[in-house]
Amino acid sequence: MSVSDSGVVIIGAGHAGGTAAALLRQFGFERPITLIGEEPIAPYQRPPLSKAWLKGEADAEALMLKPESFYGESNIRLILGARIDALSCDDKIVVLVDGRTVPYDSLIIATGARARALPIPGADLGGILSLRSAADAENLKSRLGPGRRLAVIGGGYIGLEAAASARALGAEAIVLEREPRLLARVASAAMSAFFTDYHRGRGVTIELDARIEGFEGKAGSVSGVALADGRVIPCDVALVGVGALPNDDLARAAGLRCENGVVVDDHARSSDPAVYAIGDVTQRPMARYDRMFRLESVANALEQARQAASALTGRPVPAPEVTWNWSDQYDVKYQLAGMPFDVDDHIVRGDPAAAKFAVFHLNGDVIQAVEAVNAPAEFMAGRQLIGQRRPISRSRLADTAISMKEVAA
């Protein structure tokens, strides 16, 4: 393959990279597309890993973004099970660890994020896992079941989803959170209280203000989590879910501007005009909130894949979207629209005790974000109002006798 017909190379075959490849063809891109991924399987959905996959309700085929035949039929070259050693933006070449080189005319970096490790004693014991890939999920699933005990380090959404799945499989689960409440970095106090009560009501033990000192083990495998107060929490497997770091090492080494992720504009273009970046690896503009931010969500992956594909095919810049995310735990569907930046107040609509309510985050009378539990109308109308930036009546918003359709009218 010569440089003149190198086309687009995408590194990272996850949700963002796979979607970008498909959109390029959908938008009429006719030149070569090469998609390079570290995992041995074609692009798949990651959110079900902590839910349907762990519970045995989904297999690899069900999670695929596209049937594997799609890539051959669409003339998209897949290079799977391949690790990248370096990028050369000057030479426009991707260098694989096995020595192969892949030239590009345009590059899309979609390398995602990796689980943040805990640098504490015993962290190298067997049975201490993270949950970022299908292989991780399969490993965790094989260790769960009746009589088994899962310790979750970190009370974020991934950890809570895994705890719920463990309970569904008959395992015990204990969540260890260093902050005074669950979801402290990502949710309102009302939402934290709801999920704490909901999990405890289903047999999950939750320890707050829990500082982890290290892991203890037997025969090379984890057997307990040592806390600063002297207690040791016994477990058969431990899941570490204390956040993620962007996989921007290659980009940094190649000289691209990075600040907690590859810095991009609203075209998903990096500091090198021939290089784009999308998904969890990016630090992106959020014009609605007048700031740069790194998002970890399917919605962000899809939006930036569309931005990059549009730029590469000469389409107009897509209209900015209101970001969204979700989490499924037991029979609860949690949905978030927008981000609670610059908030001065919040309104709870509905009844948390009935597991059907929403928390609206406001700046003045303008909704900045909405968190919804089993409340799709509040989520959808809230997302619409966030996009419109239109002031609302607080009293009408709080009154469940007034429909969200009327509030948004």
N, C-alpha and C positions, 0 to 999 in steps of 0.2 A: 504494500500500500504506500503510495507516494504522498508527500505532504499536500500536494494539490488536490487530492481526492480523499483527504482524511476525514472530512465531515466533523461530526460532533462525537466527542468521547464523554461518557458519563461515568464518574467514579463513585461507587456506592449504589448497590442494587436493592435499596429499600423502597419504602413507599414513595419518597420524593423522587428518587432516580428512576424507578420503574414508571411512575406517572409521567415524568418529563419525556421519556422515550416514546411512550404511547401518544402523548399530546403532539409531539413533533410530527409524527406520521399523520395524526388526525388533522393537523393544520397544514398539511401538504408538503412537508419537508421531504425532499427526494434524495438527498445525499446520504452517505453512509452514517450509521449510528452504531456506536459500540458501547455496550453497557458492561462495566466491570464490577464484580462483587466479591467480597471475601467469603461469604457463605456459599455452600455447594448447591443451593437451590435458588430458583428464580424469585423475583420480587413477591413479597407476601405482606399481609396485614399484621402488624405487631400488637395492636391493642388487645386482641383476643387471647394473647399468650397467657396473661395473668387471670383470665376468666374462662372462656369456653375451652381453650386448649388444656389448661390444668385440670378441668373437670371432666375431660374426655368427651366433650360435646362437639369438638371440631378436630379435623385432621389437616395435614399439610395441604391437601388438594383444596379443601374448603377455604383456606386462608389465602390462596394464590390471588394476586391482583388480576392476572390474566392467565388463561390456559397456557401451558408451556409452548404449545404449538403456535401461539400468537407471534412469538418473536421471530421464528423462522418465516412464517407467512408474511410478516411485516418487514422482513429484511433487516432485522435488528440483531447485530452480532452480540452474543452473550459470552463473556469470559467469566466463569464462576469459579469459586474456590481459589481466587487469586489475590494475593496481597501486593500492595503497591509500596515500592521502596522510595521513590522520589518523583517530584514533578520538576520539569524545566520549562518555565514560562518563556524564556528566551528562545529555546529550541522548539517549543510546543510539542513536548514529548512526555508521556507517562512511562516511567520505568518500573517494571514489576520485579519482585524479589527473585524470580527465577531467571532474570536477565533479559526477558523479552521487553521490547519497547513498543509503545503504541502512540503514533503521532496523531495530532489533532489540529483542526483549524479553530474550533471552539471547544471549550472544556466546561463541563458542569460538575461542580464538586457537591456531592450529596452523601458525604461520609458519616452523617449523623452524630450521635453522641455515645459516650461510654459511661458505664456506672462508676460513680465515685467510690474509690476504695477506702477502707478504714485502716490506717497505718498503726495498728495496735498489736500487742502480743497475741500470737495464735491465729493471726489472720490468714496464714497459709495452710491451715488444717483442711482436710477433706470435709465436704458437706457444708462449706460456707459458700453460698452462691449469690449471684446477681441474676437479674431477669431482663435481658435485652434481646435475646435471640430465641429462635425455635429450639435450638440445642439446649439453651439454658432452661427453657420451659419443660422440655422433655426430661431433663435431669431432675428438676424439682419434682415433677409429677411422679417420677419413679420412687421418690423418697417419702411420699405422702400416703396416708391411709389410716385406717383404724389402729389405734395404739401408738401412732407416731406423734411427735411433738415438734411443731415449727416455731422457731423464734424469729420474729420479723424486727430487724433493726431499722427504725425509721417509720414514723406514722404518716407517710404520704399516700397518695392514691394507689400507686403500684403495690405498696406493702399491704394496704387495707384490702385491695382486691385479692391479693394472694391469700390473706388470712381468711377471707370469706370463702374462697375456693377450697382452702384446706379444711374448713369446717364442713363444707359440702361433701368432702371425701372422707369424713369421719375422723380427721386428725384434730389434735389439740392445737391451738394457736395462741401465742402471746406476742403482743406488740410492745416494743420498747422504744419510747420517744423521749429525746432529751429535753424538748421544750415543754412548757406547762400545759400545752394542749395539742391534740392531733391537728395535722394540716395547717400548722401555724403559719407557714410561709405562703400558702396558696388558697386559703379559704377564710371566710368570716368566722368570728367566734360562735355565732349561732349555728353555722354548719358544722364546726368542730364538735360542739356539744351534741348535736343530733347524731353524728356518726359514732361518737364515743358511746352514747347510750345504745345505739342500734347494735353495735358490735358486742358490747357487753351482754346485751339481751339475748345474743345468739351464742354465748359461751366463749367469746374471745376475752382473754385476760389483757388488760391494757395497763401498762406502767408508764406514768408521765414523770417528767423531771428525772429520767433514768439516764445516768451517765455511764457509758460502756468503758470498762477498763481493759478488757481483753477477752479472748476466747479460751476455754479449756477443752482438752481433748483426751480421747482414749484410743490407742492403737492407730494414731494418725488421723482420726476423724473427730469433728467437733462433738462435745458432749455437754457443753454449757457455756453460758455467757456470764462473765464476771462483771458485776456492777461496782460503782465507786463506794456504795454503802456496805460493801462486804458480802452481799448475797451473790450466789451463783444460780442462775436460772437454767435448769436442765433442758436440753433439747437434743433431738436427733438430726436436725438440719437447721441451718440459719440462713435467712435471706437478708442481704444487705441492700437497703433501699434508701440511701441518704443523698440522693441527687445524682446528676449526670454532668459530665464535662464534654464540651464540644470536641470532636475529632478534627481539630484544625492544625495538627502538627505538620502535615504535608504542606498545607497552604502557608504556614509561617515560614517553613524552611525554604519555600519557593519565593519568598519576598512579598507575598500578598499582605495587605493590611488586615490585621486580626486584633480584636478586642473582645475577649470572651466569645469567640466565634469569628468567622470570616465576615468582614464588614461589607455589606452590599447596599445597592440603591433600590428604588422601587421597580427596577427592571430585573432584579436579582443579579446585577452585574457587580463584580468585585473591583478592586483597584486596578486590575488588568482588564482592559476592555474585551479581551478574548476569553476571559474566564468568568463564569457565573457560579453562584453557590446557592443552594436551596435546602430547606428543611432545618433540622435541629442544629446543624453546624453553623448557622448564620446568626449574625448580629444585624438586624434589619430595621428599616425605618417603620415607625408606627405613627403616621401623620395624624391620626385621630387624637393621639395623646401627646403629640409633639415631643417624641423621644425615640431613641434607638433601644431595641430590646431583643433578647434571644428567646424565641418561643419553642416549646417542645409539644407539638400537636400534629395530628393528621391534617387538620384544617390549614395549618401553616405550610405543611409539605405540599398540599394540593395547590394552594394559592401561589406559592413561589415557583412551583413547577410550571404553572400557567404563565407566570410572568416571564420566565426564561424562554419557554417555548414560543411565546408571543414575540419576544425581542428577536429571536433567531429566525423567525419566519416573517418579520416585517409587519406584524399586527400591532394595533394600538396597545398601549399599556392598559391592562385590565383595571377596572375600577377597584379601589381599595375595598376589602371585605372586613366585616366585623368578625374578629377571630372567635373561635368557639372550641370547646373541648367537652369530654364526657367521661363518666366512670360508672360501671355497673357493679353493684355489690348486693348480693342476695336478690331481693325483689325491688331494689332501689335503683332508679336511673337518675343519676346526678348529671346536670348539664350546666355548663358555664358559657356565657356569651360576654364578649368584651373583657376588659381588664380593670380591676379596681384601683386605678391610678388617680391621684388628686381628688380623693373622696372626702367629703366632710360629714356625711351622714348615711344611714341606711334605713330601709323600710322592710319589715318582714310581712309578707302577704301569705295568708293561709295558716295552717296548723302543723307545726313540727311534730306534735304528738300523734298526728294522723299520717305522718310520713308523706305529706302532700303540701308543699309550701315553696316559697321563693324568697330570696333576699336580694333586694335591689340596692345597688350602691350608687349614690348620687353626689354630684358636684352642683350645689345649688338645687335647681329643679330639673337638671339634665342627668339622665341615667348614663353612668359610665360602664356598669357591668351588672349582670344578673346571674345569680346562682339558683338553680331550680332543682327540686327533688320531686320526682313524679308529677311534674307540673309543666307539660309541654306547651300549653297556651302561654304561660308566663315567659317561658324561654323564647318562644318564637316572637311574641309581641315585644319582649324586651330587646331582643336582637335588632328588630326593626327600628325601635325607638333610639337605640344606641347609634345606629347608622344615620338616623335623621338629625340627631343632636337637637331634638325639639323639646322645650320645657314641658313638663307634665304637671298635673295636679297631684300633690302628695296625698291628699285625703282620698281622692278617687283611686289612686294606686293601692292604698292600704285596704280599701273596702272590697271584700270579695263578692259583695252583692252586685258590684259593677264589673262586667266582663272585661277581660283584657282588650277585646276588640273595641269596646267603648272607650277604654282608657287611651288606646292608641289612635282613636279617631280624631 
